[in-house]
């Protein structure tokens, strides 16, 4: 897999595994934790979630500025890992207030900002060497695949930690109970009979006699289980730190290349104040128009970045800068849509997806089950692909051994098996790892025939594929009751649909992500002027941050419109973004030739 690539690529994605583990832990449980622990509504949980993910990516701009100014990319990366580790450790402490929790979240975001963009820039620096230049797109695909190996295990680990702590305290998981428990404590629950039934089912020791005491205990135990999941993420960060400390010598020590133009613009005070004035004007405009000022701040920050980077670039650098900024504008709407997987799609998994499934579907919702299925698939691949006799024998043994194991798990499962919403977050990294080889192989096959799409064209195709992913959700949601119609009542079983709707949507969105995200990173590293490598990687992540701040649009409309109408918003956004990027395609392609 890494043949002909520099050894530093392996170090980069192993160092990044801890960050991905923590990221997908948060993706799986953050909004569920906030609602279970603090009884916040969907809009408030979505606001905290979007601010957190905004900060993760927006602070990458700060990380890029620091690294470009100090020329110490590797040192800034290490500081970022340490700060992230401390943030996860603090999130693992039970009993913290909502305010304290938000502070800990932004500690993680600060560490991520110092770490993420600069590591991506360092990966790009390895491929500035003419020996490796042609492998740049494939390198980012491999990097993207590798870091998601850890991400695959995060939702299972979070789910296991929560369920372990529930069971230790004589309780079972039911995603509907935390909200109802808060209603009991607030005195607002109307359907006490349903709550009694669910409480009896979740209490291992038999029928519940004191519903108020049960409600208080269930909330405390449920949320503390999530604290332990954050502790596992801290452990993953510690492993990444160890890998980075011992092997970062294999990463390049490349200094920022200064322009040979003696008239190169300076980063003067006036340009900084001009950028801040633009940010203030945009934010004020949103306030005057009574549009969410948080979104106004995010858009204003992006406008300030545009003003600043254009003003400090040279005449020769400006065409590249402007082309990158146009692409940044497009990806805002991709991430606004895609990262609904940790917000409205998680709400959907909890509230609108079947709570129990048959034995075959259950193979994908338990870690040992799905690993056995992966083993069978890997064995078949080794068996049928071109390779040595030894590899084919190994493939045959794997197919038989894991096939027997899968058969055992299939028949061990009952006719009805409970599944948890957190596990859905494992499908995206699983599909990334599985499909990267296929997507990379297709690109190689097309390249050998001189028909491989350009990097910008891959990004445009990715936007179209993303629209199809949300179209699947739209179709699956046509006949279900919407949250505003329920008015706090549990979702009836008649409105719970097969998990395959959500699983297939994740599959399609993952294909879109592989066309867009690693290709975008490659495009930025390829087109960025040398002295702005870290800064423009930070700009890519700032655009991602703005998209993440717009995530709140999903939670805002969650309980105000029909669910299918919500998914329609994202279908339209992706299609309009694709149309825009294809209108400027020739300009973008000229810069990559």
DRENVO-784164 format. One record per residue (C-alpha): x, y, z. Coordinates in steps of 0.05 Angstrom, whole numbers, plus 5000, padded with zeros to 4 digits. Example, Ala and Ser with C-alpha at 12.3 -4.5 7.8 and 13.67 -1.06 7.14 Angstrom:
BEGIN
524649105156/527349795143/
***
This chain:
BEGIN
500050005000/505750485016/510250264961/514250854931/511551324985/516051675037/516251345106/513751985137/506751845109/505951245156/508151665216/503252225197/497051795196/498951385258/500052045295/493252285271/489451655292/488451915363/485452565336/480652165291/478851715349/476952315392/473452655333/468952055320/467751955395/465052665395/461252545330/457851935360/455952195429/456752945439/449553165425/446952535460/451252695521/449053425522/441653245519/442152665568/446353045620/443753755615/436753675584/438154175528/433554175467/435753995396/437154725377/441554855438/445254195430/446254355357/448855055373/454154785422/455954235373/456654715315/460855215356/465354645378/466454395307/467155115282/472655235333/476254575316/477154805244/477455565252/483155515301/487055135248/487955825216/491456055280/495655415279/497555555207/499556275222/503856055282/507255505242/508555935181/511356505225/515756065269/517555555215/516655025269/511154595241/513053975280/513554335347/506754655338/503753975320/506553675385/503754235428/496954125395/497053375412/498653525486/493054045492/487953565459/489953025508/488853485567/482053695539/479652975534/482252825605/478053395632/471853165592/472652495627/471352805696/464052665716/459353185747/461753805710/457054375694/454954555624/459355175625/465454775647/463954245595/463854775540/470555045565/473554345561/470754255490/474254895468/480754655500/480354045453/478754515395/484954945410/489454335409/486254085345/487354765313/494754745326/495254025303/490753875245/492454365189/499854345202/500153595198/496553625132/501554155109/507353705129/504353135088/504053605028/511353815039/513553085031/510653094961/513853744940/519753284923/519353154848/520552414863/513752374897/509752934863/505552474819/503452074881/500452684917/493052524905/493951794923/498051994985/492352405012/487551834999/492051355038/492951875093/485451965097/484251225099/489551085151/487151595201/480051315197/482250625221/482150895292/475751275278/472150615262/473150365333/471251015369/463550935366/464050205389/468650415447/463950985467/457950525463/461549975503/463650465558/456650735566/453350045565/458549755613/457150305665/449650235657/450049475667/454749565726/449249965758/443649475741/441049845680/440249745606/440650245549/434450575520/435651205479/428551465493/429251455569/433952055584/429152565554/423252245590/427252225656/428252975652/420853075639/419252665701/423953085743/421053725712/413953495723/412153555650/411552825629/404352655609/404951925591/407251605656/404850915635/409750885576/415351135621/413650595672/414050055618/420750315592/423550395662/421649675680/424949415616/431349805629/431849615703/435448945708/433048825780/425648825763/419849315763/421250035786/417250275846/420050985853/419951305784/422951965807/428951625839/429751195777/429651805732/435052155772/439451535776/438651365702/440852055679/446952055725/449251355705/447751455631/451752095626/457551835669/458351265620/459651785566/464952105611/468651445611/468251445535/471752115534/477051795578/478251255525/479251815474/484552115521/488151445520/488151445444/491152145443/496751895490/498451345440/498751855383/503252295425/508051705436/508251535362/509552265344/515152355396/518951735374/518151775299/517152505279/524352515255/521752175192/517552795176/520753365136/523753965171/521954425114/522155175126/517255645093/519955865026/520256605019/518356954955/524157204913/520157824896/523358394933/516858784929/513158244967/507558555008/508558605082/503358405133/502259115156/497859395211/493159725161/491759055126/490158725192/485359295212/482159265143/480858525152/477958645221/473559205194/470758735141/469258215194/465758725237/461658985178/459358285157/457658085228/453758735238/449958625174/447557945199/445558285265/441658835229/438058325185/436457925249/440157305223/443856865272/449757295296/453856665308/453456495234/454857225220/461257195261/463456555224/462056855156/465357505178/471657135199/471956795132/470957475097/476657755139/481157175119/479557305045/481158045053/487657915089/490457365046/488857734981/491958385007/498558065029/499457634967/503657854907/501057954837/503957274817/500956924877/493957224872/491056774817/492656164858/489956484922/483356684888/482455984858/483355674926/478456164957/473155974906/474055234923/473655404997/466955744984/464255104953/466554635008/463055055061/456454765037/459154055033/461354055106/454954405127/451353805097/456253235111/457353375185/449953295198/452052575211/453852775283/447653215292/441053125257/442952445229/444652225300/437952485324/434852085267/438751455287/436251525359/429051725345/427051455277/431050825266/428750145289/431049985360/431949245345/434048855283/434448145257/440647695262/443647875194/443148635204/445848545275/452448305244/453949045230/452349315300/456948905345/464548985340/466348245341/460848105290/463048635240/470448465248/468847755228/465048005166/471048445149/475547845157/471447445107/471548015056/479148105065/480147365055/476047354991/480047954965/486647594978/483846964946/481547264880/486547824868/493047724830/498347514879/503046964903/500646264921/502246414994/497647024993/492046604962/492846065014/492446595069/486246865036/483046175034/484546055107/481846735127/475446635086/474045955118/475946155189/472346815191/466546515152/465545995207/466046555259/460946975222/456246375217/456946275292/455247005307/449346975258/446246385293/448046625362/443847255353/436547245371/430747405325/430648115352/437048475375/437649165405/442049675370/444650355394/444951005354/452351135369/454450545327/452050875263/458051335267/462650735255/460050645184/463251275156/470451085176/469150355158/466950555088/472851035082/477750475098/474149975053/472850424993/479450804991/482750214954/476950184905/476850934892/484450974887/484350374839/479150704795/483351344792/489550934774/485750554720/483251204690/490151514696/493350944658/488551104601/489451854605/482251964629/483152104704/478952714725/482753314749/482953454823/477754024818/473153584776/473453044829/471153564880/465253754836/463253024825/463652934901/458453484911/453553134864/454652464899/453252804967/446553054940/444652334923/446452124994/441552615024/436352434971/436351735001/434752035069/429252455038/425851845007/426451445072/423252015112/417052135069/412051745112/414451885183/411652355236/415852975249/418353215317/413953845318/407853385312/409952955371/410753535420/415653155465/412252475461/416451865442/416751695368/411751135353/414450485325/410550615261/415351195246/421650795259/424750555194/429950045173/437250225191/439150085119/436550775098/441651105143/447050605128/446250705052/446251455061/452851395099/455650955044/454051464989/456352055031/462951695044/464151614970/462752364963/467652505019/473152094985/472152494921/472253154957/476053185023/482852845007/482553144937/481453824968/487453735014/491553524954/489054134913/490954614969/497954324978/498954334902/496355034887/498355424950/504155914942/510155614980/510356135035/502956035050/502755275056/500655235129/496255855123/492355585063/491354905096/488655325154/484255685104/481455015079/479854835151/476855535163/472055405105/470454735138/469355125203/464355595171/460654985143/460654685213/457655325242/452155265191/450654575219/445954925267/441155025208/439654285213/438154285288/434254945281/429454635231/429453945264/423054065303/420054595258/419054275190/417753585160/423953135164/424053015089/424153775078/430253815123/434153325078/431653715017/435454325042/442053945038/440453634970/439454334941/445754614975/450154054947/447254114876/448054874874/455254814899/456754294845/453854744791/458255324814/464754924815/463454664745/462455374719/469555554742/472654874725/477155104668/480255634711/481655144767/484454614720/489455104690/492655184758/493554434769/496754284701/
***
